[in-house]
């Protein structure tokens, strides 16, 4: 491909890699999970010892 002759292939690879990483990080940090609130009930058994 003579059109790509002035462009170094390593810089092209680095450019695409950085673009890919930035795109993935933007998607990862922009997504918000819905917050689930739930109560954990502690079950306490009261044992009355009758001696």
C-alpha positions in Angstrom: 0.0 0.0 0.0 1.9 3.1 -1.1 -0.6 5.4 0.5 0.6 4.2 4.0 4.3 4.6 3.2 5.0 7.8 5.2 3.2 6.4 8.3 5.1 4.1 10.6 3.2 0.8 11.3 4.2 0.9 14.9 2.7 4.3 15.5 -0.4 3.2 13.8 -0.7 0.2 16.0 0.0 2.3 19.1 -2.7 4.8 18.0 -5.3 2.1 17.5 -4.4 0.5 20.8 -4.7 3.8 22.8 -8.0 4.5 21.1 -9.3 1.1 21.9 -8.2 1.4 25.6 -9.7 4.9 25.9 -13.0 3.7 24.4 -13.2 0.7 26.7 -12.4 2.8 29.8 -15.0 5.3 28.9 -17.6 2.6 28.5 -16.5 1.0 31.8 -16.6 4.1 33.9 -19.8 5.6 32.4 -22.0 2.6 33.2 -23.8 2.8 36.6 -25.2 -0.2 38.3 -28.5 0.3 40.1 -28.0 0.4 43.8 -29.9 -2.3 45.7 -30.8 -1.6 49.3 -31.9 -4.5 51.4 -31.9 -5.2 55.1 -30.2 -8.1 56.6 -32.3 -9.4 59.4 -30.4 -10.9 62.3 -32.2 -13.8 63.9 -31.7 -13.8 67.6 -32.7 -16.8 69.5 -33.3 -16.1 73.2 -32.9 -19.2 75.2 -34.2 -19.1 78.8 -32.4 -21.6 80.9 -34.6 -22.9 83.6 -32.5 -24.8 86.1 
